[in-house]
């Protein structure tokens, strides 16, 4: 029986990398990229949400600090 010789490791790896790039390119052609107004709107939503969460955490921290100070002052 004749043995089938495997390709060189470098050649196999090169083929795999080339195949990966071909597949990536074909997938990127399917992507629907957002328009600039959509990007701006989404960015504003993210910034607004981050500010709201920051305010919520700040308020919670102030209330918690006041509660801890009250407990400490009661203990003295």
mmCIF file as gemmi writes it, N, C-alpha and C atoms, coordinates in Angstrom:
data_model
loop_
_atom_site.group_PDB
_atom_site.id
_atom_site.type_symbol
_atom_site.label_atom_id
_atom_site.label_alt_id
_atom_site.label_comp_id
_atom_site.label_asym_id
_atom_site.label_entity_id
_atom_site.label_seq_id
_atom_site.pdbx_PDB_ins_code
_atom_site.Cartn_x
_atom_site.Cartn_y
_atom_site.Cartn_z
_atom_site.occupancy
_atom_site.B_iso_or_equiv
_atom_site.pdbx_formal_charge
_atom_site.auth_seq_id
_atom_site.auth_asym_id
_atom_site.pdbx_PDB_model_num
ATOM 1 N N . UNK Axp A 1 ? 0.82 -1.164 0 1 0 ? 1 A 1
ATOM 2 C CA . UNK Axp A 1 ? 0 0 0 1 0 ? 1 A 1
ATOM 3 C C . UNK Axp A 1 ? 0.88 1.248 0 1 0 ? 1 A 1
ATOM 4 N N . UNK Axp A 2 ? 0.502 2.214 -0.794 1 0 ? 2 A 1
ATOM 5 C CA . UNK Axp A 2 ? 1.298 3.434 -0.898 1 0 ? 2 A 1
ATOM 6 C C . UNK Axp A 2 ? 0.915 4.404 0.216 1 0 ? 2 A 1
ATOM 7 N N . UNK Axp A 3 ? 1.934 4.999 0.788 1 0 ? 3 A 1
ATOM 8 C CA . UNK Axp A 3 ? 1.69 5.971 1.852 1 0 ? 3 A 1
ATOM 9 C C . UNK Axp A 3 ? 1.416 7.348 1.239 1 0 ? 3 A 1
ATOM 10 N N . UNK Axp A 4 ? 0.472 8.047 1.814 1 0 ? 4 A 1
ATOM 11 C CA . UNK Axp A 4 ? 0.174 9.401 1.369 1 0 ? 4 A 1
ATOM 12 C C . UNK Axp A 4 ? 1.016 10.345 2.214 1 0 ? 4 A 1
ATOM 13 N N . UNK Axp A 5 ? 1.857 11.119 1.533 1 0 ? 5 A 1
ATOM 14 C CA . UNK Axp A 5 ? 2.752 12.02 2.242 1 0 ? 5 A 1
ATOM 15 C C . UNK Axp A 5 ? 1.996 13.292 2.615 1 0 ? 5 A 1
ATOM 16 N N . UNK Axp A 6 ? 2.101 13.662 3.901 1 0 ? 6 A 1
ATOM 17 C CA . UNK Axp A 6 ? 1.456 14.876 4.368 1 0 ? 6 A 1
ATOM 18 C C . UNK Axp A 6 ? 2.256 16.085 3.906 1 0 ? 6 A 1
ATOM 19 N N . UNK Axp A 7 ? 1.516 17.197 3.716 1 0 ? 7 A 1
ATOM 20 C CA . UNK Axp A 7 ? 2.196 18.429 3.343 1 0 ? 7 A 1
ATOM 21 C C . UNK Axp A 7 ? 3.053 18.928 4.5 1 0 ? 7 A 1
ATOM 22 N N . UNK Axp A 8 ? 3.985 19.734 4.175 1 0 ? 8 A 1
ATOM 23 C CA . UNK Axp A 8 ? 4.842 20.392 5.14 1 0 ? 8 A 1
ATOM 24 C C . UNK Axp A 8 ? 3.979 21.178 6.139 1 0 ? 8 A 1
ATOM 25 N N . UNK Axp A 9 ? 4.408 21.242 7.407 1 0 ? 9 A 1
ATOM 26 C CA . UNK Axp A 9 ? 3.651 21.953 8.441 1 0 ? 9 A 1
ATOM 27 C C . UNK Axp A 9 ? 3.447 23.415 8.069 1 0 ? 9 A 1
ATOM 28 N N . UNK Axp A 10 ? 4.474 24.055 7.52 1 0 ? 10 A 1
ATOM 29 C CA . UNK Axp A 10 ? 4.384 25.462 7.148 1 0 ? 10 A 1
ATOM 30 C C . UNK Axp A 10 ? 3.371 25.66 6.026 1 0 ? 10 A 1
ATOM 31 N N . UNK Axp A 11 ? 3.333 24.743 5.096 1 0 ? 11 A 1
ATOM 32 C CA . UNK Axp A 11 ? 2.398 24.835 3.984 1 0 ? 11 A 1
ATOM 33 C C . UNK Axp A 11 ? 0.965 24.653 4.48 1 0 ? 11 A 1
ATOM 34 N N . UNK Axp A 12 ? 0.758 23.674 5.368 1 0 ? 12 A 1
ATOM 35 C CA . UNK Axp A 12 ? -0.583 23.44 5.932 1 0 ? 12 A 1
ATOM 36 C C . UNK Axp A 12 ? -1.047 24.66 6.709 1 0 ? 12 A 1
ATOM 37 N N . UNK Axp A 13 ? -0.153 25.211 7.515 1 0 ? 13 A 1
ATOM 38 C CA . UNK Axp A 13 ? -0.501 26.38 8.317 1 0 ? 13 A 1
ATOM 39 C C . UNK Axp A 13 ? -0.799 27.569 7.415 1 0 ? 13 A 1
ATOM 40 N N . UNK Axp A 14 ? -0.029 27.743 6.38 1 0 ? 14 A 1
ATOM 41 C CA . UNK Axp A 14 ? -0.267 28.831 5.428 1 0 ? 14 A 1
ATOM 42 C C . UNK Axp A 14 ? -1.621 28.698 4.767 1 0 ? 14 A 1
ATOM 43 N N . UNK Axp A 15 ? -2.009 27.467 4.398 1 0 ? 15 A 1
ATOM 44 C CA . UNK Axp A 15 ? -3.318 27.245 3.793 1 0 ? 15 A 1
ATOM 45 C C . UNK Axp A 15 ? -4.435 27.56 4.786 1 0 ? 15 A 1
ATOM 46 N N . UNK Axp A 16 ? -4.237 27.175 6.036 1 0 ? 16 A 1
ATOM 47 C CA . UNK Axp A 16 ? -5.262 27.452 7.057 1 0 ? 16 A 1
ATOM 48 C C . UNK Axp A 16 ? -5.428 28.957 7.267 1 0 ? 16 A 1
ATOM 49 N N . UNK Axp A 17 ? -4.315 29.671 7.328 1 0 ? 17 A 1
ATOM 50 C CA . UNK Axp A 17 ? -4.383 31.12 7.533 1 0 ? 17 A 1
ATOM 51 C C . UNK Axp A 17 ? -5.056 31.789 6.345 1 0 ? 17 A 1
ATOM 52 N N . UNK Axp A 18 ? -4.7 31.381 5.137 1 0 ? 18 A 1
ATOM 53 C CA . UNK Axp A 18 ? -5.312 31.959 3.941 1 0 ? 18 A 1
ATOM 54 C C . UNK Axp A 18 ? -6.814 31.67 3.912 1 0 ? 18 A 1
ATOM 55 N N . UNK Axp A 19 ? -7.198 30.453 4.287 1 0 ? 19 A 1
ATOM 56 C CA . UNK Axp A 19 ? -8.62 30.096 4.327 1 0 ? 19 A 1
ATOM 57 C C . UNK Axp A 19 ? -9.342 30.951 5.355 1 0 ? 19 A 1
ATOM 58 N N . UNK Axp A 20 ? -8.731 31.175 6.51 1 0 ? 20 A 1
ATOM 59 C CA . UNK Axp A 20 ? -9.35 31.99 7.556 1 0 ? 20 A 1
ATOM 60 C C . UNK Axp A 20 ? -9.595 33.412 7.057 1 0 ? 20 A 1
ATOM 61 N N . UNK Axp A 21 ? -8.606 33.991 6.367 1 0 ? 21 A 1
ATOM 62 C CA . UNK Axp A 21 ? -8.77 35.348 5.852 1 0 ? 21 A 1
ATOM 63 C C . UNK Axp A 21 ? -9.847 35.406 4.768 1 0 ? 21 A 1
ATOM 64 N N . UNK Axp A 22 ? -9.921 34.395 3.899 1 0 ? 22 A 1
ATOM 65 C CA . UNK Axp A 22 ? -10.973 34.364 2.88 1 0 ? 22 A 1
ATOM 66 C C . UNK Axp A 22 ? -12.349 34.311 3.527 1 0 ? 22 A 1
ATOM 67 N N . UNK Axp A 23 ? -12.498 33.453 4.537 1 0 ? 23 A 1
ATOM 68 C CA . UNK Axp A 23 ? -13.785 33.328 5.219 1 0 ? 23 A 1
ATOM 69 C C . UNK Axp A 23 ? -14.13 34.616 5.971 1 0 ? 23 A 1
ATOM 70 N N . UNK Axp A 24 ? -13.132 35.234 6.595 1 0 ? 24 A 1
ATOM 71 C CA . UNK Axp A 24 ? -13.369 36.478 7.325 1 0 ? 24 A 1
ATOM 72 C C . UNK Axp A 24 ? -13.833 37.564 6.358 1 0 ? 24 A 1
ATOM 73 N N . UNK Axp A 25 ? -13.204 37.643 5.223 1 0 ? 25 A 1
ATOM 74 C CA . UNK Axp A 25 ? -13.57 38.659 4.233 1 0 ? 25 A 1
ATOM 75 C C . UNK Axp A 25 ? -15.002 38.454 3.745 1 0 ? 25 A 1
ATOM 76 N N . UNK Axp A 26 ? -15.383 37.202 3.504 1 0 ? 26 A 1
ATOM 77 C CA . UNK Axp A 26 ? -16.743 36.946 3.039 1 0 ? 26 A 1
ATOM 78 C C . UNK Axp A 26 ? -17.763 37.257 4.127 1 0 ? 26 A 1
ATOM 79 N N . UNK Axp A 27 ? -17.424 37.013 5.399 1 0 ? 27 A 1
ATOM 80 C CA . UNK Axp A 27 ? -18.34 37.34 6.491 1 0 ? 27 A 1
ATOM 81 C C . UNK Axp A 27 ? -18.461 38.854 6.668 1 0 ? 27 A 1
ATOM 82 N N . UNK Axp A 28 ? -17.358 39.582 6.511 1 0 ? 28 A 1
ATOM 83 C CA . UNK Axp A 28 ? -17.404 41.033 6.66 1 0 ? 28 A 1
ATOM 84 C C . UNK Axp A 28 ? -18.25 41.688 5.571 1 0 ? 28 A 1
ATOM 85 N N . UNK Axp A 29 ? -18.367 41.052 4.409 1 0 ? 29 A 1
ATOM 86 C CA . UNK Axp A 29 ? -19.224 41.585 3.351 1 0 ? 29 A 1
ATOM 87 C C . UNK Axp A 29 ? -20.692 41.493 3.737 1 0 ? 29 A 1
ATOM 88 N N . UNK Axp A 30 ? -21.04 40.58 4.649 1 0 ? 30 A 1
ATOM 89 C CA . UNK Axp A 30 ? -22.427 40.393 5.065 1 0 ? 30 A 1
ATOM 90 C C . UNK Axp A 30 ? -22.84 41.363 6.161 1 0 ? 30 A 1
ATOM 91 N N . UNK Axp A 31 ? -21.885 42.058 6.767 1 0 ? 31 A 1
ATOM 92 C CA . UNK Axp A 31 ? -22.17 42.938 7.895 1 0 ? 31 A 1
ATOM 93 C C . UNK Axp A 31 ? -22.911 44.181 7.406 1 0 ? 31 A 1
ATOM 94 N N . UNK Axp A 32 ? -23.949 44.567 8.144 1 0 ? 32 A 1
ATOM 95 C CA . UNK Axp A 32 ? -24.652 45.816 7.862 1 0 ? 32 A 1
ATOM 96 C C . UNK Axp A 32 ? -24.106 46.852 8.833 1 0 ? 32 A 1
ATOM 97 N N . UNK Axp A 33 ? -23.307 47.765 8.31 1 0 ? 33 A 1
ATOM 98 C CA . UNK Axp A 33 ? -22.657 48.749 9.158 1 0 ? 33 A 1
ATOM 99 C C . UNK Axp A 33 ? -23.624 49.871 9.472 1 0 ? 33 A 1
ATOM 100 N N . UNK Axp A 34 ? -23.603 50.4 10.712 1 0 ? 34 A 1
ATOM 101 C CA . UNK Axp A 34 ? -24.52 51.478 11.082 1 0 ? 34 A 1
ATOM 102 C C . UNK Axp A 34 ? -24.122 52.796 10.417 1 0 ? 34 A 1
ATOM 103 N N . UNK Axp A 35 ? -25.127 53.658 10.261 1 0 ? 35 A 1
ATOM 104 C CA . UNK Axp A 35 ? -24.85 54.985 9.708 1 0 ? 35 A 1
ATOM 105 C C . UNK Axp A 35 ? -24.306 55.872 10.828 1 0 ? 35 A 1
ATOM 106 N N . UNK Axp A 36 ? -23.732 57.031 10.438 1 0 ? 36 A 1
ATOM 107 C CA . UNK Axp A 36 ? -23.174 57.933 11.45 1 0 ? 36 A 1
ATOM 108 C C . UNK Axp A 36 ? -24.239 58.452 12.404 1 0 ? 36 A 1
ATOM 109 N N . UNK Axp A 37 ? -25.45 58.779 11.926 1 0 ? 37 A 1
ATOM 110 C CA . UNK Axp A 37 ? -26.478 59.204 12.894 1 0 ? 37 A 1
ATOM 111 C C . UNK Axp A 37 ? -26.827 58.103 13.9 1 0 ? 37 A 1
ATOM 112 N N . UNK Axp A 38 ? -26.849 56.85 13.47 1 0 ? 38 A 1
ATOM 113 C CA . UNK Axp A 38 ? -27.103 55.743 14.399 1 0 ? 38 A 1
ATOM 114 C C . UNK Axp A 38 ? -25.975 55.626 15.422 1 0 ? 38 A 1
ATOM 115 N N . UNK Axp A 39 ? -24.748 55.784 14.955 1 0 ? 39 A 1
ATOM 116 C CA . UNK Axp A 39 ? -23.599 55.707 15.861 1 0 ? 39 A 1
ATOM 117 C C . UNK Axp A 39 ? -23.668 56.826 16.892 1 0 ? 39 A 1
ATOM 118 N N . UNK Axp A 40 ? -23.993 58.043 16.449 1 0 ? 40 A 1
ATOM 119 C CA . UNK Axp A 40 ? -24.081 59.178 17.364 1 0 ? 40 A 1
ATOM 120 C C . UNK Axp A 40 ? -25.201 58.955 18.38 1 0 ? 40 A 1
ATOM 121 N N . UNK Axp A 41 ? -26.348 58.493 17.916 1 0 ? 41 A 1
ATOM 122 C CA . UNK Axp A 41 ? -27.483 58.246 18.817 1 0 ? 41 A 1
ATOM 123 C C . UNK Axp A 41 ? -27.125 57.175 19.848 1 0 ? 41 A 1
ATOM 124 N N . UNK Axp A 42 ? -26.543 56.08 19.395 1 0 ? 42 A 1
ATOM 125 C CA . UNK Axp A 42 ? -26.166 54.999 20.312 1 0 ? 42 A 1
ATOM 126 C C . UNK Axp A 42 ? -25.106 55.458 21.311 1 0 ? 42 A 1
ATOM 127 N N . UNK Axp A 43 ? -24.179 56.291 20.864 1 0 ? 43 A 1
ATOM 128 C CA . UNK Axp A 43 ? -23.152 56.818 21.757 1 0 ? 43 A 1
ATOM 129 C C . UNK Axp A 43 ? -23.776 57.689 22.84 1 0 ? 43 A 1
ATOM 130 N N . UNK Axp A 44 ? -24.729 58.533 22.452 1 0 ? 44 A 1
ATOM 131 C CA . UNK Axp A 44 ? -25.407 59.377 23.433 1 0 ? 44 A 1
ATOM 132 C C . UNK Axp A 44 ? -26.189 58.54 24.441 1 0 ? 44 A 1
ATOM 133 N N . UNK Axp A 45 ? -26.812 57.477 23.991 1 0 ? 45 A 1
ATOM 134 C CA . UNK Axp A 45 ? -27.548 56.595 24.902 1 0 ? 45 A 1
ATOM 135 C C . UNK Axp A 45 ? -26.589 55.96 25.907 1 0 ? 45 A 1
ATOM 136 N N . UNK Axp A 46 ? -25.447 55.506 25.444 1 0 ? 46 A 1
ATOM 137 C CA . UNK Axp A 46 ? -24.466 54.875 26.327 1 0 ? 46 A 1
ATOM 138 C C . UNK Axp A 46 ? -23.931 55.88 27.343 1 0 ? 46 A 1
ATOM 139 N N . UNK Axp A 47 ? -23.618 57.081 26.888 1 0 ? 47 A 1
ATOM 140 C CA . UNK Axp A 47 ? -23.102 58.109 27.802 1 0 ? 47 A 1
ATOM 141 C C . UNK Axp A 47 ? -24.17 58.47 28.836 1 0 ? 47 A 1
ATOM 142 N N . UNK Axp A 48 ? -25.421 58.635 28.4 1 0 ? 48 A 1
ATOM 143 C CA . UNK Axp A 48 ? -26.504 58.972 29.332 1 0 ? 48 A 1
ATOM 144 C C . UNK Axp A 48 ? -26.691 57.862 30.364 1 0 ? 48 A 1
ATOM 145 N N . UNK Axp A 49 ? -26.657 56.612 29.926 1 0 ? 49 A 1
ATOM 146 C CA . UNK Axp A 49 ? -26.798 55.493 30.868 1 0 ? 49 A 1
ATOM 147 C C . UNK Axp A 49 ? -25.638 55.46 31.858 1 0 ? 49 A 1
ATOM 148 N N . UNK Axp A 50 ? -24.439 55.723 31.385 1 0 ? 50 A 1
ATOM 149 C CA . UNK Axp A 50 ? -23.275 55.727 32.274 1 0 ? 50 A 1
ATOM 150 C C . UNK Axp A 50 ? -23.405 56.837 33.313 1 0 ? 50 A 1
ATOM 151 N N . UNK Axp A 51 ? -23.886 58.011 32.907 1 0 ? 51 A 1
ATOM 152 C CA . UNK Axp A 51 ? -24.073 59.123 33.849 1 0 ? 51 A 1
ATOM 153 C C . UNK Axp A 51 ? -25.143 58.764 34.872 1 0 ? 51 A 1
ATOM 154 N N . UNK Axp A 52 ? -26.254 58.173 34.418 1 0 ? 52 A 1
ATOM 155 C CA . UNK Axp A 52 ? -27.322 57.794 35.352 1 0 ? 52 A 1
ATOM 156 C C . UNK Axp A 52 ? -26.852 56.755 36.364 1 0 ? 52 A 1
ATOM 157 N N . UNK Axp A 53 ? -26.119 55.772 35.909 1 0 ? 53 A 1
ATOM 158 C CA . UNK Axp A 53 ? -25.602 54.753 36.831 1 0 ? 53 A 1
ATOM 159 C C . UNK Axp A 53 ? -24.616 55.392 37.803 1 0 ? 53 A 1
ATOM 160 N N . UNK Axp A 54 ? -23.779 56.296 37.309 1 0 ? 54 A 1
ATOM 161 C CA . UNK Axp A 54 ? -22.835 56.998 38.181 1 0 ? 54 A 1
ATOM 162 C C . UNK Axp A 54 ? -23.55 57.812 39.25 1 0 ? 54 A 1
ATOM 163 N N . UNK Axp A 55 ? -24.621 58.503 38.849 1 0 ? 55 A 1
ATOM 164 C CA . UNK Axp A 55 ? -25.403 59.27 39.827 1 0 ? 55 A 1
ATOM 165 C C . UNK Axp A 55 ? -26.061 58.36 40.856 1 0 ? 55 A 1
ATOM 166 N N . UNK Axp A 56 ? -26.578 57.235 40.403 1 0 ? 56 A 1
ATOM 167 C CA . UNK Axp A 56 ? -27.204 56.277 41.319 1 0 ? 56 A 1
ATOM 168 C C . UNK Axp A 56 ? -26.186 55.766 42.341 1 0 ? 56 A 1
ATOM 169 N N . UNK Axp A 57 ? -25.014 55.41 41.864 1 0 ? 57 A 1
ATOM 170 C CA . UNK Axp A 57 ? -23.97 54.91 42.773 1 0 ? 57 A 1
ATOM 171 C C . UNK Axp A 57 ? -23.537 56.012 43.739 1 0 ? 57 A 1
ATOM 172 N N . UNK Axp A 58 ? -23.402 57.242 43.246 1 0 ? 58 A 1
ATOM 173 C CA . UNK Axp A 58 ? -23.014 58.363 44.107 1 0 ? 58 A 1
ATOM 174 C C . UNK Axp A 58 ? -24.061 58.59 45.203 1 0 ? 58 A 1
ATOM 175 N N . UNK Axp A 59 ? -25.352 58.572 44.817 1 0 ? 59 A 1
ATOM 176 C CA . UNK Axp A 59 ? -26.42 58.753 45.809 1 0 ? 59 A 1
ATOM 177 C C . UNK Axp A 59 ? -26.41 57.633 46.839 1 0 ? 59 A 1
ATOM 178 N N . UNK Axp A 60 ? -26.271 56.398 46.376 1 0 ? 60 A 1
ATOM 179 C CA . UNK Axp A 60 ? -26.22 55.26 47.291 1 0 ? 60 A 1
ATOM 180 C C . UNK Axp A 60 ? -25.035 55.389 48.244 1 0 ? 60 A 1
ATOM 181 N N . UNK Axp A 61 ? -23.9 55.836 47.732 1 0 ? 61 A 1
ATOM 182 C CA . UNK Axp A 61 ? -22.701 56.005 48.561 1 0 ? 61 A 1
ATOM 183 C C . UNK Axp A 61 ? -22.926 57.078 49.621 1 0 ? 61 A 1
ATOM 184 N N . UNK Axp A 62 ? -23.567 58.171 49.238 1 0 ? 62 A 1
ATOM 185 C CA . UNK Axp A 62 ? -23.836 59.241 50.207 1 0 ? 62 A 1
ATOM 186 C C . UNK Axp A 62 ? -24.777 58.748 51.308 1 0 ? 62 A 1
ATOM 187 N N . UNK Axp A 63 ? -25.825 58.035 50.94 1 0 ? 63 A 1
ATOM 188 C CA . UNK Axp A 63 ? -26.774 57.509 51.933 1 0 ? 63 A 1
ATOM 189 C C . UNK Axp A 63 ? -26.075 56.487 52.831 1 0 ? 63 A 1
ATOM 190 N N . UNK Axp A 64 ? -25.287 55.608 52.234 1 0 ? 64 A 1
ATOM 191 C CA . UNK Axp A 64 ? -24.578 54.594 53.017 1 0 ? 64 A 1
ATOM 192 C C . UNK Axp A 64 ? -23.57 55.258 53.965 1 0 ? 64 A 1
ATOM 193 N N . UNK Axp A 65 ? -22.861 56.261 53.495 1 0 ? 65 A 1
ATOM 194 C CA . UNK Axp A 65 ? -21.897 56.967 54.352 1 0 ? 65 A 1
ATOM 195 C C . UNK Axp A 65 ? -22.61 57.639 55.52 1 0 ? 65 A 1
ATOM 196 N N . UNK Axp A 66 ? -23.741 58.274 55.242 1 0 ? 66 A 1
ATOM 197 C CA . UNK Axp A 66 ? -24.506 58.92 56.317 1 0 ? 66 A 1
ATOM 198 C C . UNK Axp A 66 ? -24.99 57.877 57.316 1 0 ? 66 A 1
ATOM 199 N N . UNK Axp A 67 ? -25.432 56.722 56.832 1 0 ? 67 A 1
ATOM 200 C CA . UNK Axp A 67 ? -25.871 55.65 57.716 1 0 ? 67 A 1
ATOM 201 C C . UNK Axp A 67 ? -24.75 55.128 58.581 1 0 ? 67 A 1
ATOM 202 N N . UNK Axp A 68 ? -23.572 54.951 58.024 1 0 ? 68 A 1
ATOM 203 C CA . UNK Axp A 68 ? -22.428 54.478 58.786 1 0 ? 68 A 1
ATOM 204 C C . UNK Axp A 68 ? -22.019 55.512 59.831 1 0 ? 68 A 1
ATOM 205 N N . UNK Axp A 69 ? -21.989 56.781 59.446 1 0 ? 69 A 1
ATOM 206 C CA . UNK Axp A 69 ? -21.649 57.854 60.403 1 0 ? 69 A 1
ATOM 207 C C . UNK Axp A 69 ? -22.66 57.906 61.55 1 0 ? 69 A 1
ATOM 208 N N . UNK Axp A 70 ? -23.933 57.713 61.217 1 0 ? 70 A 1
ATOM 209 C CA . UNK Axp A 70 ? -24.963 57.689 62.254 1 0 ? 70 A 1
ATOM 210 C C . UNK Axp A 70 ? -24.748 56.541 63.21 1 0 ? 70 A 1
ATOM 211 N N . UNK Axp A 71 ? -24.449 55.364 62.679 1 0 ? 71 A 1
ATOM 212 C CA . UNK Axp A 71 ? -24.189 54.2 63.526 1 0 ? 71 A 1
ATOM 213 C C . UNK Axp A 71 ? -22.96 54.411 64.408 1 0 ? 71 A 1
ATOM 214 N N . UNK Axp A 72 ? -21.906 54.998 63.846 1 0 ? 72 A 1
ATOM 215 C CA . UNK Axp A 72 ? -20.681 55.246 64.611 1 0 ? 72 A 1
ATOM 216 C C . UNK Axp A 72 ? -20.957 56.27 65.71 1 0 ? 72 A 1
ATOM 217 N N . UNK Axp A 73 ? -21.725 57.328 65.383 1 0 ? 73 A 1
ATOM 218 C CA . UNK Axp A 73 ? -22.014 58.347 66.395 1 0 ? 73 A 1
ATOM 219 C C . UNK Axp A 73 ? -22.909 57.795 67.503 1 0 ? 73 A 1
ATOM 220 N N . UNK Axp A 74 ? -23.769 56.851 67.181 1 0 ? 74 A 1
ATOM 221 C CA . UNK Axp A 74 ? -24.608 56.227 68.209 1 0 ? 74 A 1
ATOM 222 C C . UNK Axp A 74 ? -23.783 55.331 69.135 1 0 ? 74 A 1
ATOM 223 N N . UNK Axp A 75 ? -22.728 54.782 68.616 1 0 ? 75 A 1
ATOM 224 C CA . UNK Axp A 75 ? -21.888 53.88 69.396 1 0 ? 75 A 1
ATOM 225 C C . UNK Axp A 75 ? -20.957 54.613 70.34 1 0 ? 75 A 1
ATOM 226 N N . UNK Axp A 76 ? -20.723 55.887 70.132 1 0 ? 76 A 1
ATOM 227 C CA . UNK Axp A 76 ? -19.808 56.632 70.995 1 0 ? 76 A 1
ATOM 228 C C . UNK Axp A 76 ? -20.458 57.102 72.219 1 0 ? 76 A 1
